[in-house]
Amino acid sequence: MYEIKTSIIQLSQWLYPWLGEISMAIMATILVIYGETVNRLFRRQISGLHFIFRTVLFILLCTFGYGALLIYMTPMLAKLLASISMIYLGPLVVGIFIALGTIAERKNRI
């Protein structure tokens, strides 16, 4: 049991300096998985507008909406992950990526 706990803590310590990049990867994966759904809902909302307005709004959504979400949520997620105990950090990060992979598979993104 001690060896397992030590291995988990070592994994967490190895991941800790990379939490910014891990958080970015998590947020980017979420955007890839759910981006099409958001775009589809957004298109439905603006479908009655003129082509130029639809194009401008879509560009704003993609550049500022998704960009701001990625820029502002990544540090927040990194801080949240950094506040988790080392015994839970490694399994949590692995679990998040497994869950995202499962969701991507179910949504036919893989």
DSSP file (Angstrom, degrees, kcal/mol; ACC not computed):
  #  RESIDUE AA STRUCTURE BP1 BP2  ACC     N-H-->O    O-->H-N    N-H-->O    O-->H-N    TCO  KAPPA ALPHA  PHI   PSI    X-CA   Y-CA   Z-CA
    1    1 A M     >        0   0    0      0, 0.0     4,-2.2     0, 0.0     5,-0.2   0.000 360.0 360.0 360.0 -38.7    0.0    0.0    0.0
    2    2 A Y  H  >  +     0   0    0      1,-0.2     4,-2.5     2,-0.2     5,-0.2   0.883 360.0  53.0 -63.0 -39.0    2.9    2.3    0.8
    3    3 A E  H  > S+     0   0    0      2,-0.2     4,-2.4     1,-0.2    -1,-0.2   0.884 108.7  49.3 -65.3 -39.1    4.4    1.8   -2.6
    4    4 A I  H  > S+     0   0    0      2,-0.2     4,-2.4     1,-0.2    -2,-0.2   0.937 112.3  47.5 -65.1 -46.3    1.2    2.7   -4.4
    5    5 A K  H  X S+     0   0    0     -4,-2.2     4,-2.3     1,-0.2    -2,-0.2   0.907 112.6  49.7 -62.1 -42.1    0.8    5.9   -2.3
    6    6 A T  H  X S+     0   0    0     -4,-2.5     4,-2.3     1,-0.2    -1,-0.2   0.899 110.8  50.0 -63.3 -41.4    4.4    6.8   -3.0
    7    7 A S  H  X S+     0   0    0     -4,-2.4     4,-2.4     2,-0.2    -2,-0.2   0.900 110.4  49.8 -64.6 -41.2    4.0    6.2   -6.7
    8    8 A I  H  X S+     0   0    0     -4,-2.4     4,-2.4     2,-0.2    82,-0.3   0.918 111.8  48.0 -64.0 -43.6    0.8    8.4   -6.8
    9    9 A I  H  X S+     0   0    0     -4,-2.3     4,-2.6     2,-0.2    -2,-0.2   0.893 110.7  51.5 -65.6 -39.3    2.6   11.2   -4.9
   10   10 A Q  H  X S+     0   0    0     -4,-2.3     4,-2.0     2,-0.2    -2,-0.2   0.907 109.7  50.0 -63.3 -41.4    5.6   11.0   -7.3
   11   11 A L  H  X S+     0   0    0     -4,-2.4     4,-2.0     2,-0.2    -2,-0.2   0.932 112.0  48.1 -60.1 -45.7    3.2   11.2  -10.3
   12   12 A S  H  X S+     0   0    0     -4,-2.4     4,-2.1     1,-0.2    -2,-0.2   0.895 110.7  50.3 -63.1 -40.9    1.6   14.3   -8.7
   13   13 A Q  H  < S+     0   0    0     -4,-2.6    -1,-0.2     1,-0.2    -2,-0.2   0.855 110.5  50.3 -66.6 -33.8    4.9   15.9   -8.0
   14   14 A W  H  < S+     0   0    0     -4,-2.0     4,-0.2    -5,-0.2    -1,-0.2   0.868 114.6  44.2 -69.8 -36.1    6.0   15.3  -11.6
   15   15 A L  H >< S+     0   0    0     -4,-2.0     3,-1.9     1,-0.2    -2,-0.2   0.805  94.3  81.6 -76.2 -30.5    2.7   16.8  -12.9
   16   16 A Y  G >< S+     0   0    0     -4,-2.1     3,-1.6     1,-0.3     4,-0.2   0.836  88.6  49.8 -51.8 -47.3    2.7   19.8  -10.6
   17   17 A P  G 3  S+     0   0    0      0, 0.0     3,-0.3     0, 0.0    -1,-0.3   0.718 111.8  52.2 -66.0 -15.8    5.2   22.1  -12.5
   18   18 A W  G <> S+     0   0    0     -3,-1.9     4,-2.8    -4,-0.2     5,-0.2   0.204  71.2 112.6-103.2  14.8    3.1   21.4  -15.7
   19   19 A L  H <> S+     0   0    0     -3,-1.6     4,-2.7     1,-0.2     5,-0.2   0.831  75.1  55.9 -61.1 -32.5   -0.3   22.4  -14.3
   20   20 A G  H  > S+     0   0    0     -3,-0.3     4,-2.0    -4,-0.2    -1,-0.2   0.938 112.9  40.6 -62.8 -46.1   -0.5   25.5  -16.6
   21   21 A E  H  > S+     0   0    0     -3,-0.2     4,-2.3     2,-0.2    -2,-0.2   0.871 115.1  51.8 -70.4 -37.3    0.0   23.4  -19.7
   22   22 A I  H  X S+     0   0    0     -4,-2.8     4,-2.3     2,-0.2    -2,-0.2   0.917 110.2  49.2 -64.4 -42.8   -2.2   20.6  -18.4
   23   23 A S  H  X S+     0   0    0     -4,-2.7     4,-2.7    -5,-0.2    -2,-0.2   0.897 110.4  50.8 -63.1 -40.8   -5.0   23.1  -17.7
   24   24 A M  H  X S+     0   0    0     -4,-2.0     4,-2.7     2,-0.2     5,-0.2   0.909 110.4  49.5 -62.6 -42.2   -4.6   24.6  -21.2
   25   25 A A  H  X S+     0   0    0     -4,-2.3     4,-2.2     2,-0.2    -2,-0.2   0.900 111.7  48.7 -64.5 -40.5   -4.8   21.1  -22.7
   26   26 A I  H  X S+     0   0    0     -4,-2.3     4,-2.3     2,-0.2    -2,-0.2   0.947 114.1  45.2 -63.6 -48.5   -8.0   20.3  -20.6
   27   27 A M  H  X S+     0   0    0     -4,-2.7     4,-2.3     1,-0.2    -2,-0.2   0.904 113.5  49.7 -64.4 -41.1   -9.6   23.6  -21.7
   28   28 A A  H  X S+     0   0    0     -4,-2.7     4,-2.2     2,-0.2    -1,-0.2   0.900 110.7  50.5 -64.6 -39.5   -8.7   23.2  -25.3
   29   29 A T  H  X S+     0   0    0     -4,-2.2     4,-2.6    -5,-0.2    -2,-0.2   0.909 109.5  50.4 -64.8 -41.5  -10.0   19.7  -25.3
   30   30 A I  H  X S+     0   0    0     -4,-2.3     4,-2.7     1,-0.2     5,-0.2   0.914 110.6  50.0 -61.6 -42.5  -13.3   20.9  -23.8
   31   31 A L  H  X S+     0   0    0     -4,-2.3     4,-1.8     1,-0.2    -2,-0.2   0.885 111.5  48.4 -64.7 -38.0  -13.6   23.6  -26.5
   32   32 A V  H  X S+     0   0    0     -4,-2.2     4,-0.5     2,-0.2    -2,-0.2   0.921 114.6  45.7 -66.7 -42.9  -12.9   21.0  -29.2
   33   33 A I  H  < S+     0   0    0     -4,-2.6     4,-0.3     1,-0.2    -2,-0.2   0.927 127.9  25.3 -66.7 -45.1  -15.5   18.6  -27.8
   34   34 A Y  H  X S+     0   0    0     -4,-2.7     4,-2.3    -5,-0.2     5,-0.2   0.482  97.0  91.2-102.2  -3.2  -18.2   21.2  -27.2
   35   35 A G  H  X S+     0   0    0     -4,-1.8     4,-2.8    -5,-0.2     5,-0.2   0.891  86.6  51.3 -59.9 -42.1  -17.3   23.9  -29.8
   36   36 A E  H  X S+     0   0    0     -4,-0.5     4,-2.4     2,-0.2    -1,-0.2   0.892 110.0  49.9 -63.9 -38.9  -19.5   22.5  -32.5
   37   37 A T  H  > S+     0   0    0     -4,-0.3     4,-2.3     2,-0.2    -2,-0.2   0.922 112.4  47.0 -64.9 -44.3  -22.5   22.3  -30.2
   38   38 A V  H  X S+     0   0    0     -4,-2.3     4,-2.7     1,-0.2    -2,-0.2   0.922 112.7  50.0 -63.1 -44.3  -21.9   26.0  -29.2
   39   39 A N  H  X S+     0   0    0     -4,-2.8     4,-2.8     1,-0.2    -2,-0.2   0.904 110.0  50.7 -61.4 -41.2  -21.5   27.0  -32.8
   40   40 A R  H  X S+     0   0    0     -4,-2.4     4,-1.9     2,-0.2    -1,-0.2   0.923 112.7  45.4 -63.9 -44.4  -24.7   25.2  -33.8
   41   41 A L  H  X S+     0   0    0     -4,-2.3     4,-1.6     2,-0.2    -2,-0.2   0.902 113.9  49.9 -64.1 -40.8  -26.7   26.9  -31.0
   42   42 A F  H  X S+     0   0    0     -4,-2.7     4,-1.8     1,-0.2    -2,-0.2   0.907 108.3  52.9 -64.3 -42.6  -25.1   30.3  -31.9
   43   43 A R  H  X S+     0   0    0     -4,-2.8     4,-0.6     1,-0.2    -1,-0.2   0.890 107.1  52.5 -60.7 -39.6  -26.0   29.8  -35.6
   44   44 A R  H >< S+     0   0    0     -4,-1.9     3,-0.5     1,-0.2     4,-0.2   0.885 109.1  50.1 -62.6 -38.0  -29.6   29.1  -34.7
   45   45 A Q  H 3< S+     0   0    0     -4,-1.6     3,-0.3     1,-0.2    -1,-0.2   0.843 120.2  33.5 -70.0 -33.6  -29.8   32.3  -32.7
   46   46 A I  H >< S+     0   0    0     -4,-1.8     3,-1.6     1,-0.2    -1,-0.2   0.259  83.3 109.9-107.3  12.2  -28.4   34.5  -35.4
   47   47 A S  T << S+     0   0    0     -4,-0.6    -1,-0.2    -3,-0.5    -2,-0.1   0.766  75.6  55.7 -62.7 -26.2  -29.8   32.7  -38.5
   48   48 A G  T 3  S+     0   0    0     -3,-0.3    -1,-0.3    -4,-0.2    -2,-0.1   0.556  89.8  96.4 -84.1  -7.1  -32.2   35.6  -39.3
   49   49 A L  S <  S-     0   0    0     -3,-1.6    -3,-0.0     1,-0.1     0, 0.0  -0.342  86.5 -86.5 -81.8 163.5  -29.5   38.2  -39.5
   50   50 A H     >  -     0   0    0      1,-0.1     4,-2.6    -2,-0.1     5,-0.2  -0.283  41.8-108.2 -64.0 153.0  -27.8   39.5  -42.6
   51   51 A F  H  > S+     0   0    0      1,-0.2     4,-2.5     2,-0.2     5,-0.2   0.867 117.8  52.0 -51.9 -44.9  -24.8   37.6  -43.9
   52   52 A I  H  > S+     0   0    0      2,-0.2     4,-2.5     1,-0.2    -1,-0.2   0.918 111.4  45.9 -63.6 -44.3  -22.3   40.4  -42.8
   53   53 A F  H  > S+     0   0    0      2,-0.2     4,-2.7     1,-0.2     5,-0.2   0.907 112.5  50.9 -65.8 -41.6  -23.7   40.5  -39.3
   54   54 A R  H  X S+     0   0    0     -4,-2.6     4,-2.3     2,-0.2    -2,-0.2   0.918 111.9  48.0 -60.1 -43.0  -23.7   36.7  -39.0
   55   55 A T  H  X S+     0   0    0     -4,-2.5     4,-2.4    -5,-0.2    -2,-0.2   0.933 112.8  46.9 -64.6 -46.6  -20.1   36.7  -40.1
   56   56 A V  H  X S+     0   0    0     -4,-2.5     4,-2.4     1,-0.2    -2,-0.2   0.918 113.6  48.4 -62.4 -44.0  -18.9   39.4  -37.7
   57   57 A L  H  X S+     0   0    0     -4,-2.7     4,-2.5     2,-0.2    -1,-0.2   0.884 111.1  50.5 -65.5 -38.2  -20.7   37.8  -34.8
   58   58 A F  H  X S+     0   0    0     -4,-2.3     4,-2.5    -5,-0.2    -1,-0.2   0.910 110.5  49.1 -66.1 -40.8  -19.2   34.4  -35.6
   59   59 A I  H  X S+     0   0    0     -4,-2.4     4,-3.0     2,-0.2     5,-0.4   0.916 111.5  50.0 -63.0 -42.4  -15.7   35.9  -35.8
   60   60 A L  H  X>S+     0   0    0     -4,-2.4     5,-1.9     1,-0.2     4,-1.6   0.908 110.7  49.9 -62.4 -41.7  -16.3   37.6  -32.4
   61   61 A L  I  <>S+     0   0    0     -4,-2.5     5,-2.2     3,-0.2     6,-0.2   0.941 116.2  41.5 -61.2 -47.2  -17.5   34.4  -30.9
   62   62 A C  I  <>S+     0   0    0     -4,-2.5     5,-0.6     3,-0.2    -2,-0.2   0.926 124.4  33.4 -70.2 -45.3  -14.5   32.5  -32.1
   63   63 A T  I  X5S+     0   0    0     -4,-3.0     4,-0.5    -5,-0.2    -3,-0.2   0.969 134.5  20.6 -78.9 -53.5  -11.8   35.0  -31.4
   64   64 A F  I  X5S+     0   0    0     -4,-1.6     4,-2.2    -5,-0.4     5,-0.3   0.889 127.0  46.5 -86.5 -40.2  -13.0   36.8  -28.3
   65   65 A G  I  ><S+     0   0    0     -5,-1.9     4,-2.2     2,-0.2    -3,-0.2   0.990 123.8  29.9 -66.3 -61.1  -15.4   34.2  -26.9
   66   66 A Y  I  ><S+     0   0    0     -5,-2.2     4,-2.4     2,-0.2     5,-0.2   0.890 122.6  52.2 -67.8 -38.9  -13.3   31.1  -27.2
   67   67 A G  H  X<S+     0   0    0     -5,-0.6     4,-2.9    -4,-0.5     5,-0.2   0.933 111.5  45.4 -62.4 -46.6  -10.1   33.0  -26.8
   68   68 A A  H  X S+     0   0    0     -4,-2.2     4,-2.9     2,-0.2     5,-0.4   0.901 111.9  52.6 -64.8 -40.4  -11.2   34.7  -23.6
   69   69 A L  H  X S+     0   0    0     -4,-2.2     4,-2.1    -5,-0.3     5,-0.3   0.932 113.7  43.2 -60.0 -45.0  -12.6   31.5  -22.2
   70   70 A L  H  X S+     0   0    0     -4,-2.4     4,-1.3     1,-0.2    -2,-0.2   0.916 117.1  46.1 -66.8 -43.7   -9.2   29.8  -22.9
   71   71 A I  H  < S+     0   0    0     -4,-2.9    -2,-0.2    -5,-0.2    -1,-0.2   0.900 122.2  33.6 -68.4 -41.5   -7.2   32.7  -21.6
   72   72 A Y  H  X S+     0   0    0     -4,-2.9     4,-0.9    -5,-0.2    -2,-0.2   0.813 119.1  47.8 -88.9 -30.9   -9.2   33.3  -18.4
   73   73 A M  H  X S+     0   0    0     -4,-2.1     4,-2.7    -5,-0.4     5,-0.2   0.798 100.2  66.8 -81.4 -27.6  -10.3   29.8  -17.5
   74   74 A T  H  X S+     0   0    0     -4,-1.3     4,-2.4    -5,-0.3     5,-0.2   0.945 103.8  42.6 -61.1 -50.4   -6.9   28.2  -17.9
   75   75 A P  H  > S+     0   0    0      0, 0.0     4,-2.4     0, 0.0    -1,-0.2   0.871 114.0  53.3 -64.5 -32.9   -5.2   30.0  -14.9
   76   76 A M  H  X S+     0   0    0     -4,-0.9     4,-2.2     2,-0.2    -2,-0.2   0.926 111.0  45.5 -65.7 -42.8   -8.3   29.4  -12.8
   77   77 A L  H  X S+     0   0    0     -4,-2.7     4,-2.8     2,-0.2     5,-0.2   0.893 111.4  53.2 -66.1 -39.2   -8.2   25.7  -13.5
   78   78 A A  H  X S+     0   0    0     -4,-2.4     4,-2.4    -5,-0.2    -2,-0.2   0.910 109.9  47.8 -61.8 -42.6   -4.5   25.6  -12.8
   79   79 A K  H  X S+     0   0    0     -4,-2.4     4,-1.2     2,-0.2    -1,-0.2   0.901 111.8  50.3 -64.9 -40.4   -5.0   27.3   -9.4
   80   80 A L  H  < S+     0   0    0     -4,-2.2     3,-0.4     1,-0.2     4,-0.3   0.933 112.6  45.8 -63.3 -45.6   -7.8   24.9   -8.6
   81   81 A L  H >< S+     0   0    0     -4,-2.8     3,-1.3     1,-0.2    -2,-0.2   0.879 109.3  56.1 -64.8 -36.8   -5.6   21.9   -9.5
   82   82 A A  H 3< S+     0   0    0     -4,-2.4    -1,-0.2     1,-0.3    -2,-0.2   0.758 101.4  58.4 -66.6 -24.0   -2.7   23.3   -7.6
   83   83 A S  T 3< S+     0   0    0     -4,-1.2     2,-0.3    -3,-0.4    -1,-0.3   0.539  86.2  99.2 -83.4  -5.5   -4.9   23.5   -4.4
   84   84 A I  S <  S-     0   0    0     -3,-1.3     5,-0.1    -4,-0.3    -3,-0.0  -0.594  85.7-100.1 -84.6 142.8   -5.6   19.8   -4.5
   85   85 A S    >>  -     0   0    0     -2,-0.3     4,-1.7     1,-0.1     3,-1.5  -0.247  29.2-118.1 -59.6 146.3   -3.6   17.5   -2.3
   86   86 A M  H 3> S+     0   0    0      1,-0.3     4,-0.8     2,-0.2   -74,-0.2   0.785 112.2  62.0 -59.4 -29.6   -0.7   15.6   -3.9
   87   87 A I  H 34 S+     0   0    0      1,-0.2    -1,-0.3     2,-0.1    -2,-0.1   0.771 115.2  32.7 -69.4 -23.7   -2.3   12.2   -3.2
   88   88 A Y  H <> S+     0   0    0     -3,-1.5     4,-2.2     2,-0.1    -2,-0.2   0.651 101.1  78.1-103.8 -20.2   -5.3   13.2   -5.3
   89   89 A L  H  X S+     0   0    0     -4,-1.7     4,-2.6     2,-0.2     5,-0.2   0.933  94.4  46.0 -61.1 -52.1   -3.7   15.4   -8.0
   90   90 A G  H  X S+     0   0    0     -4,-0.8     4,-2.4   -82,-0.3     5,-0.2   0.953 116.2  43.7 -58.5 -54.1   -2.2   12.6  -10.2
   91   91 A P  H  > S+     0   0    0      0, 0.0     4,-2.6     0, 0.0    -1,-0.2   0.870 113.7  53.1 -60.6 -34.8   -5.3   10.4  -10.3
   92   92 A L  H  X S+     0   0    0     -4,-2.2     4,-2.7     2,-0.2    -2,-0.2   0.941 109.7  46.4 -65.0 -46.9   -7.6   13.4  -10.8
   93   93 A V  H  X S+     0   0    0     -4,-2.6     4,-2.1     2,-0.2     5,-0.2   0.928 115.2  46.8 -62.0 -45.4   -5.6   14.7  -13.9
   94   94 A V  H  X S+     0   0    0     -4,-2.4     4,-2.2    -5,-0.2    -1,-0.2   0.920 113.2  50.1 -61.2 -43.0   -5.5   11.1  -15.3
   95   95 A G  H  X S+     0   0    0     -4,-2.6     4,-2.8    -5,-0.2    -2,-0.2   0.877 107.6  53.3 -63.7 -38.8   -9.2   10.8  -14.6
   96   96 A I  H  X S+     0   0    0     -4,-2.7     4,-2.7     2,-0.2    -1,-0.2   0.933 111.0  46.0 -61.9 -45.6  -10.0   14.1  -16.3
   97   97 A F  H  X S+     0   0    0     -4,-2.1     4,-2.3     2,-0.2    -2,-0.2   0.874 112.9  49.7 -68.1 -35.6   -8.2   13.1  -19.5
   98   98 A I  H  X S+     0   0    0     -4,-2.2     4,-2.4     2,-0.2    -2,-0.2   0.925 112.4  48.2 -65.5 -43.3   -9.9    9.7  -19.5
   99   99 A A  H  X S+     0   0    0     -4,-2.8     4,-2.6     2,-0.2    -2,-0.2   0.916 112.2  48.5 -63.0 -43.5  -13.3   11.3  -19.0
  100  100 A L  H  X S+     0   0    0     -4,-2.7     4,-2.6     1,-0.2    -1,-0.2   0.893 111.5  50.3 -64.7 -38.9  -12.6   13.8  -21.8
  101  101 A G  H  X S+     0   0    0     -4,-2.3     4,-2.2     2,-0.2    -2,-0.2   0.898 111.2  48.8 -64.3 -39.8  -11.5   11.0  -24.1
  102  102 A T  H  X S+     0   0    0     -4,-2.4     4,-2.3     2,-0.2    -2,-0.2   0.919 112.6  47.4 -65.1 -44.1  -14.7    9.0  -23.2
  103  103 A I  H  X S+     0   0    0     -4,-2.6     4,-1.9     2,-0.2    -2,-0.2   0.915 111.6  50.9 -63.4 -42.8  -16.9   12.1  -23.9
  104  104 A A  H  <>S+     0   0    0     -4,-2.6     5,-3.2     1,-0.2     6,-0.7   0.900 110.2  50.1 -61.6 -40.9  -15.0   12.8  -27.2
  105  105 A E  H ><5S+     0   0    0     -4,-2.2     3,-1.4     1,-0.2    -1,-0.2   0.921 110.5  49.1 -63.6 -43.9  -15.5    9.2  -28.2
  106  106 A R  H 3<5S+     0   0    0     -4,-2.3    -1,-0.2     1,-0.3    -2,-0.2   0.815 111.9  48.6 -65.9 -30.4  -19.3    9.3  -27.5
  107  107 A K  T 3<5S-     0   0    0     -4,-1.9    -1,-0.3    -5,-0.2    -2,-0.2   0.273 115.8-116.3 -92.7  11.6  -19.6   12.5  -29.4
  108  108 A N  T < 5S+     0   0    0     -3,-1.4    -3,-0.2    -5,-0.1    -2,-0.1   0.866  76.3 130.6  56.8  41.4  -17.7   11.0  -32.4
  109  109 A R      <       0   0    0     -5,-3.2    -4,-0.2    -6,-0.1    -1,-0.1   0.538 360.0 360.0 -95.7 -10.6  -14.9   13.5  -32.1
  110  110 A I              0   0    0     -6,-0.7    -1,-0.1    -5,-0.1    -5,-0.1   0.383 360.0 360.0-107.0 360.0  -12.2   10.8  -32.2
